[in-house]
Amino acid sequence: MAAYSARGVHGQVVQSLGARIVGGAMPEGSTLDVRALGEELDVSLTVMRESLKVLAGKGLIDARQKRGTFVRERRHWNLLDADVIRWRVDGGAGEELMRDLADVRSIIEPAAARRAALHRTDADLGTLEAALEAMGRARVDSAEADAAEADAAFHRALLAATGNEMLARMDLLLEPGLRERDRLVHAHASVDDPVPSHRAVFDAVRDRDPVRAELAMLDLLAKAVEDLGRLAGPTAAPAGRGSSGEAR
């Protein structure tokens, strides 16, 4: 419940029920006894109803006449929601999720880096460089939250530098997973400094060298997979499917 502790009782109920649903303790199709859950969690029906609205907004539950409140099929879940991603990781699906994220990034980001090198503006460079500087400061200060924010800002700026509005909005797809990945990685001091790999991408984009920018991004993604593999141990090696193979 740590992620929801600052949100009060309502947030704690969302955290508790969301984690149970995503973790499988409340399986798809099962009916929720709202009153009994309220008694178990020691909250009012008003708090329960408000919490269930939040979960419904994430696609996890629905309510129908004669059936009551029930867990929806997984295909309806908003798997890009930051909370759902966190609950999946906390529930033991982190390796699968990070593997999927690596695959998606390997498809989108090398092409985005290549296009950014061709279309970036001076303003784009300024935003990218500011994110790099923030990344370096966070590394020195051991500020995990700041490091994650700086990393997200760099990749968001890179997508924007493509000059393509639809590509720029791919941050909605990538950023929730990227932030969760950073939460895992930056919590371990053994992980290498991320600045040099990001700096290589920046330098190529600045120099308007699309081929070098694409290759630098592939190297960055390979390093991202290696960082996660280092945290999880040898058994995590298959998580490199997609991006690590292409980078090598």
VMD Tcl script that draws the C-alpha trace (Angstrom):
set ca {
  {0.00 0.00 0.00}
  {3.02 2.30 0.09}
  {2.22 3.90 -3.26}
  {-1.24 4.83 -1.96}
  {-0.42 5.74 1.63}
  {-0.52 9.45 0.87}
  {-3.96 9.15 -0.73}
  {-5.81 8.22 2.46}
  {-8.30 5.45 3.10}
  {-9.86 5.69 -0.37}
  {-6.47 5.18 -2.01}
  {-5.62 2.25 0.25}
  {-8.85 0.49 -0.72}
  {-8.07 1.00 -4.42}
  {-4.58 -0.39 -3.84}
  {-5.82 -3.43 -1.90}
  {-8.55 -4.43 -4.33}
  {-6.58 -3.56 -7.46}
  {-3.64 -5.67 -6.36}
  {-5.91 -8.61 -5.58}
  {-7.61 -8.45 -8.97}
  {-4.43 -8.06 -11.02}
  {-2.65 -10.66 -8.90}
  {-5.41 -13.21 -9.48}
  {-6.76 -13.43 -5.92}
  {-10.04 -12.16 -7.37}
  {-10.25 -14.06 -10.67}
  {-11.89 -12.86 -13.87}
  {-15.65 -13.19 -13.74}
  {-15.83 -13.41 -9.96}
  {-18.46 -11.34 -8.17}
  {-17.41 -8.90 -5.48}
  {-19.38 -8.83 -2.24}
  {-19.08 -5.09 -1.77}
  {-20.56 -5.02 1.70}
  {-18.36 -7.86 2.97}
  {-15.24 -6.24 1.48}
  {-16.14 -2.97 3.16}
  {-16.39 -4.73 6.50}
  {-13.10 -6.55 5.90}
  {-11.30 -3.30 5.05}
  {-13.19 -1.40 7.76}
  {-14.48 1.30 5.44}
  {-17.91 2.71 4.67}
  {-19.98 1.77 1.64}
  {-19.44 5.30 0.36}
  {-15.67 4.75 0.34}
  {-16.15 1.37 -1.29}
  {-18.32 2.81 -4.06}
  {-15.85 5.60 -4.80}
  {-12.97 3.11 -4.84}
  {-14.85 0.80 -7.19}
  {-15.40 3.71 -9.58}
  {-11.63 4.11 -9.80}
  {-11.15 0.41 -10.52}
  {-13.92 0.52 -13.11}
  {-12.10 3.41 -14.79}
  {-9.05 1.14 -15.12}
  {-11.20 -1.52 -16.79}
  {-10.81 -4.00 -13.92}
  {-14.44 -4.26 -12.81}
  {-17.97 -3.57 -13.97}
  {-21.43 -3.65 -12.42}
  {-24.64 -4.99 -13.93}
  {-28.18 -5.34 -12.68}
  {-28.93 -8.84 -11.33}
  {-25.23 -9.72 -11.51}
  {-23.71 -7.11 -9.21}
  {-20.08 -5.96 -9.28}
  {-17.68 -8.38 -10.97}
  {-14.10 -8.64 -12.24}
  {-13.88 -8.07 -15.98}
  {-11.93 -10.24 -18.39}
  {-8.28 -9.29 -18.71}
  {-8.78 -8.08 -22.29}
  {-10.75 -5.16 -20.88}
  {-8.07 -4.07 -18.39}
  {-6.10 -0.93 -19.07}
  {-2.69 -2.60 -19.11}
  {-1.01 0.76 -19.79}
  {-2.33 2.29 -16.56}
  {0.52 3.09 -14.17}
  {-1.21 1.44 -11.21}
  {-2.07 -1.70 -13.14}
  {1.55 -1.94 -14.27}
  {2.77 -1.59 -10.68}
  {0.32 -4.20 -9.43}
  {1.50 -6.60 -12.12}
  {5.12 -6.11 -11.10}
  {4.35 -6.44 -7.40}
  {2.31 -9.56 -8.18}
  {5.26 -11.31 -9.80}
  {4.68 -10.51 -13.49}
  {7.52 -8.00 -13.69}
  {9.78 -10.06 -15.96}
  {7.01 -10.66 -18.50}
  {5.99 -7.01 -18.44}
  {9.55 -5.74 -18.84}
  {10.11 -8.14 -21.73}
  {7.02 -6.79 -23.48}
  {8.18 -3.23 -22.81}
  {11.60 -4.00 -24.29}
  {9.95 -5.37 -27.44}
  {7.75 -2.30 -27.87}
  {10.65 0.07 -27.26}
  {12.81 -1.79 -29.81}
  {10.13 -1.15 -32.43}
  {9.45 2.51 -31.64}
  {12.50 4.21 -30.19}
  {15.27 3.42 -32.72}
  {13.02 4.73 -35.51}
  {12.13 7.75 -33.37}
  {15.81 8.52 -32.76}
  {16.52 8.29 -36.48}
  {13.66 10.66 -37.29}
  {14.61 13.04 -34.47}
  {18.08 13.41 -35.99}
  {16.45 14.55 -39.21}
  {13.77 16.84 -37.79}
  {14.92 18.12 -34.39}
  {14.94 21.84 -33.64}
  {17.24 23.83 -31.40}
  {14.43 23.92 -28.84}
  {14.26 20.12 -28.93}
  {18.00 19.93 -28.27}
  {17.61 22.24 -25.31}
  {14.92 20.03 -23.79}
  {16.96 16.88 -24.37}
  {20.08 18.42 -22.85}
  {18.15 19.65 -19.82}
  {16.90 16.11 -19.23}
  {20.47 14.79 -19.51}
  {21.72 17.32 -16.97}
  {18.89 16.41 -14.60}
  {19.79 12.75 -15.02}
  {23.38 13.48 -14.05}
  {22.37 15.48 -10.98}
  {20.02 12.74 -9.83}
  {22.81 10.20 -10.20}
  {25.11 12.28 -7.98}
  {22.38 12.91 -5.40}
  {21.13 9.28 -5.45}
  {17.62 10.67 -5.99}
  {15.66 7.77 -7.44}
  {12.47 9.72 -8.15}
  {14.40 12.51 -9.87}
  {16.37 9.98 -11.93}
  {13.16 8.32 -13.12}
  {11.62 11.69 -13.99}
  {14.72 12.80 -15.90}
  {14.83 9.53 -17.83}
  {11.16 9.82 -18.74}
  {11.68 13.46 -19.76}
  {14.54 12.50 -22.10}
  {12.53 9.84 -23.92}
  {9.47 12.10 -24.05}
  {11.59 14.87 -25.58}
  {13.09 12.49 -28.11}
  {9.64 11.46 -29.32}
  {8.63 15.12 -29.57}
  {11.79 15.89 -31.57}
  {10.55 13.63 -34.38}
  {8.20 16.42 -35.43}
  {5.41 13.86 -35.72}
  {2.51 14.51 -33.35}
  {1.37 10.88 -33.33}
  {4.87 9.64 -32.52}
  {5.14 12.30 -29.83}
  {2.06 10.89 -28.13}
  {3.65 7.46 -27.95}
  {4.83 8.64 -24.54}
  {1.35 7.65 -23.32}
  {2.17 4.09 -24.36}
  {5.77 3.91 -23.16}
  {6.05 6.13 -20.12}
  {4.07 4.15 -17.50}
  {6.15 1.04 -18.15}
  {9.35 3.05 -18.41}
  {8.74 4.65 -15.02}
  {8.13 1.26 -13.42}
  {11.30 -0.06 -15.00}
  {13.21 2.92 -13.63}
  {11.70 2.36 -10.19}
  {13.18 -1.13 -10.20}
  {16.53 -0.22 -11.74}
  {17.35 3.01 -9.90}
  {16.74 1.36 -6.55}
  {19.95 -0.65 -7.06}
  {23.31 1.04 -6.84}
  {24.94 -1.74 -8.90}
  {23.33 -0.47 -12.10}
  {25.65 1.43 -14.44}
  {25.45 5.18 -15.02}
  {22.69 5.75 -17.63}
  {24.01 9.14 -18.76}
  {26.65 7.98 -21.32}
  {24.21 5.86 -23.32}
  {21.66 8.68 -23.39}
  {24.42 11.17 -24.22}
  {25.36 9.07 -27.28}
  {21.80 9.33 -28.58}
  {21.76 13.07 -27.91}
  {25.08 13.64 -29.69}
  {23.89 11.84 -32.81}
  {20.59 13.74 -32.84}
  {22.46 17.01 -32.35}
  {24.80 16.16 -35.24}
  {21.84 15.27 -37.48}
  {23.24 11.78 -38.02}
  {20.19 9.47 -38.34}
  {22.13 6.21 -38.70}
  {24.26 6.89 -35.64}
  {21.19 7.98 -33.69}
  {19.39 4.74 -34.47}
  {22.40 2.62 -33.52}
  {22.96 4.59 -30.32}
  {19.34 3.98 -29.32}
  {19.70 0.26 -30.01}
  {22.77 0.23 -27.77}
  {20.83 2.09 -25.06}
  {18.00 -0.44 -25.22}
  {20.45 -3.35 -25.03}
  {21.95 -1.78 -21.93}
  {18.47 -1.37 -20.43}
  {17.87 -5.11 -20.84}
  {21.27 -5.89 -19.33}
  {20.51 -3.69 -16.32}
  {17.31 -5.61 -15.63}
  {19.06 -8.92 -16.19}
  {21.73 -7.94 -13.67}
  {19.07 -7.27 -11.05}
  {17.18 -10.51 -11.62}
  {20.18 -12.79 -12.13}
  {21.01 -15.31 -14.86}
  {17.46 -16.59 -15.15}
  {16.37 -13.22 -16.54}
  {18.52 -13.54 -19.67}
  {15.56 -14.40 -21.96}
  {14.08 -10.97 -21.19}
  {16.38 -9.60 -23.85}
  {14.16 -10.99 -26.60}
  {13.80 -8.35 -29.29}
  {15.85 -5.33 -28.34}
  {19.02 -7.01 -27.08}
  {19.20 -9.29 -30.08}
  {18.85 -6.38 -32.48}
  {21.39 -4.27 -30.61}
  {24.00 -6.94 -30.77}
}
mol new
graphics top color blue
foreach p $ca { graphics top sphere $p radius 0.5 }
foreach p [lrange $ca 0 end-1] q [lrange $ca 1 end] { graphics top cylinder $p $q radius 0.2 }
display resetview
